[in-house]
């Protein structure tokens, strides 16, 4: 393993620094559970953590989600100790859903975001986790009690397609990175989907809010563009279960309430750097290991610098 890998893992901690940039609250409260599954190698872990931490940062800074309603479960607590509330195990996921069930009110939005590697089919489709894997049937059971809330369930893992059929139901939007469980190659959906939700890039009507459908459409376009750029056959086809409901569920705050445009600009710049990390992943097999690791380190250093600058603007407030 390259000598750069330990430093890359250390740098990934910076991706989890929480922001404290104020924004306006909105009528519906949002609750977020983000889970990063088994990565298999350091580069994937950095990418999974980057997507999840960006989502958590935005939920806190742009959507004003309370810390008590923000839960991030990570594969490795040592590398993400600055922001993770637990390890991404089946038992901790179950406990997290129980915790959220005690915080939600009727009309609230529960956003579940999974990123990692998946396998299996039907109700036994699963996301790879430390210890026993969690299946689609498990998640169906865990979200069954949220009948008075809108559940937005995003499985950005490979082989995630069968989650849609197992989890579908009233007041639920299910988004999967693949159309079937057979699309098992690594997916690129997570990064652009998170970028759409956490920046203004997918905000078609420029009202400062992004609907699930807008984010989904943006991510699909970006994924297709990445494959076309690499001259590779598209091996992932994202699916959304309820486009009507997906159009009505939005995240963000009106632009007129933004209090610090410098922070918003820095967040957008960091998201662009993270998008470059995702693109780099797609080019890995065309690069030498040394060149790949050097470029990855360069980008992650810049991501860490942006994160530190955002914290400086907010007075260095800790999560």
N, C-alpha and C positions, 0 to 999 in steps of 0.2 A: 504493500500500500504506500502511496506517495507520502512524503513528509508533509506535504501541504494539507492533507486531509484533517489532522487535528486542528490546524488553524482555521480551516473552513468550518469545522464543527463549532469552534468557539465563536466565529463570526456570526453563525446562525442565531446565537443567543440574542444578538442585537436586533434581529428581525422581530423579536417578541416584545420589545420595549413598548409600553402602552403610551398612547397619546392622551393629552388632556386639553385638547382644543375644543372650546364650547361650541355648541350648535343648538338649534331650536328643537324642543320636544314636539311630538305630534300626537294625535289623538290615541292611536293604538300603540300600546306598549309592545316592544319587541324583546324576545328572549332567544338567545343563541346557544346552541350546543355544536361545537366544532370538534371533529375527531380525525386525527392523523394515524392511519394504520401502519402496519409493518412496511418498511421501505425496501429492505434487502441490500441497500448500499447507501453510503453517505450522501451522494449527489441527490438521490431520490428523497432522502429524509429532509434535506435542505429545501427542496422544492415543495414538498408536502407542508412543511412548517411555514414556509414563506406564504403560501396561499392561505392557510388557516390563520396565521398571525395578522396578515393584512385585513382579513375579514373581521377579526376581533378588534383590531385597532380602529377600523372604520365604524364598527358598531358602537364603540365607546365615544369616539371623537365626533363623528358626523351624525349618528342617530341618537346619541345620548342614552344608550342602553346602560342600565345600572349594573355595577360590578356583580351584584348578586344574581343577575340574570345572564351573565356571560360565563360560559363554561367551555374551556378548551382542554381536551384530553390528548396527550401526546404519547408517541411511542417511547421516547426516552426522556425521563424527567430531568436527567443531568444536563442535557443540551438545551432544554427549553424551560428551565426552572424559573425564569423571570416572569413567565406569564401563564404556564400551564397549571391547572388546578388539580390535575390527577393524571394517571396513566391510562392509555387507551386500551383498557382491558374490558372484557365483556361485563364483568361485575361492576366496574366503575361507570360504564355507560348506563347500565340499569339504574344505578344510584343517582346518576345525573338527571335522568328522566323523572325520577321520583322527586328530586329537589325542585326541578322546574314545575312539576305538577302542583307544588305547594306555593308557588309564586304567581302563577298565571291567574288572570281574571277573564271573564267572558269577553270575547271580541279581540283579545290579544293575538299576536302573531308569534308562532314558535318556528324558528328557522333552524333546521338540522343540516349540517354540512359534513359529509364524509369524503375523505380523499385517501387514496392508497391503491392497493392491488386487490382484485376480486376474483372469485371463482365460483363454481357450482352452477346450478340451474333451478328455476322455479322458486318455490318458497325456501329452498335450501341454498340459494345464492348467498354468498357471504363476502364480507370484507376481512382481509387477513389482519389479525390483531396479535399482540403479545398474549400467549396462552390460548384458550379456546376462542375460535372465531365467532363473530355475531352474524346470524343469518337474517335474511329478509323477514322470515317468520318472527324472529326475535324482535326486530324493530316494529313490525306490525303490532305485536303485543304491547310494546312500550308506548306507542303513540295512540293506542286505542282509547285511552282515557281523556284525550284532548278533544272532546266533542264540541266544546263551546269556543274553541280557538281555531284559527286558521293555521294549519301546519304546512310549511314549505320544506319539503324533504329533498335535499340535493345529494345524490350519490355520484361523485365525480371519479369513482374508481373504475378500473377496467372490469369487463364482464358484469356490468351493473344493470343491464337492461331488464332483467326479470324482476327487479325490485318494484318497477312501476305497477305491474299487475297485482303483486302481493300487497302493496301498501295503498292502492287507490281507495278513495272513499270520499264522502261529503266533506267539504271544507278542507280539502287537501290538494296541494300541488306537488306532484312528484316529478323531479327532474333527474334523468340518468345520463351519464356521459356516453353510453352505448345503447344501441337499439335492442340487442339480445345479449344473452350470457355468453354467446360464442365469440363476441368481439373482445378478445382477451389481451390484445397488445396494450402496451402502456398508452394511457390517454393524455391528451393535451388540453382537455376541456376545463380543468379546474382554474388555471391561471387566468384565461380571458374572462371566465364567468365571474370570478372574484373582482377582476379589474373593472368589469362592467358595473358591478354593484358598488364599488368603492371609489369610482372616479366619475367624471361627467361625460366620458366618451360615449356611453350608450344612452345618454339622456336625450332622446329624440326631440321632445318638446321643450327642452331647456328650462324645466321648472324646478331643477334641483333634486328631483326624485327619479329613481329608476325602478321600473316594474320588473317583476320576475320574467315576464315575456320579453321585455326589451333586453334584459341581461342574457337570456337564453339565445335570442336571435343574434345578438352581438357575438357571443361565444362561438356559436355554430359557424358564423362567417369567418371569424379569426382562425378557427381550427382548420376549416377548408382552405383558407389562404396559406396557412403554414404548410400543409401537405402539398399544395400545389407548388409553393416556392421550393420545396425540397424534391419536387418531381417524384413524389411517392403516392401510391394508391391509398385513398382514404379508408382507414380501417376502423373508424369510430363514427357513429351516427347518433348524436344526442337526441333525446326524446323528452317532451313535456306532456304530462298527463291531462291537464285541463287548461287550455289556452285562454279560455274566458276568465277563469279565476286568476290565472297567472297575470293577465293584463290588469287586473284590479288591485293586486297586492304590490305595493311599492315600498322602497326603502330610501331614506334620505331626509333632507330638510330643505325648505325653500331657500333659494340662493340669497334672498334679501336678509336672511338671519345670520349669514356668515360673519363672524366677528374678526377673523384674522386671515386675510387673503394670502399672506405669506405662508401660513401653515398649509392652507389648501393647495397652494402651488407645490410645496415640498412633498405633500402626500401624493400628488399626481406624478411628480418626477420619480418618486420612489416606486410607484406602481409601474411606470415605464421601464425602470431598471429591472424590476422583477419579471416583467414580460420578456426582457432580453435574456434573463436566466432561463425562462421556459423555452425560448427559441434555441438557446445554446444546447439544451438537452436534446433537441431534435437533430442537432448536427454532430452529436458526440461520436457516432460511429464513423464519421468522415474526418475526424481529427485524431492526432496522436494523443495519448493519455496526458503527456506533459503540457501540450498546448491547451487541451480541454481544461485541465485543472488550473492552469495559469489564468485563463480567461474567466473561469468561474470565480476564482479568488478576486480578480480585479472588480468584477461586477458586485460581488458580495461586500467588498470593502466600501464601494460607493453606496450600496443600500444601507450599510451600517452608519455611514456618515450622514445620510439623509435622515435616518431615524434619530441620530443624536441632535441634529439641527432642529427637528420637530420638537424634541424634548426640551431643548434650550428655549424655544419660543414659549413653551408652556410652563416654564419655570422649573423644569426638571422633576415634575410631579411623578411619583412612582405609581404603578398600578395599585 
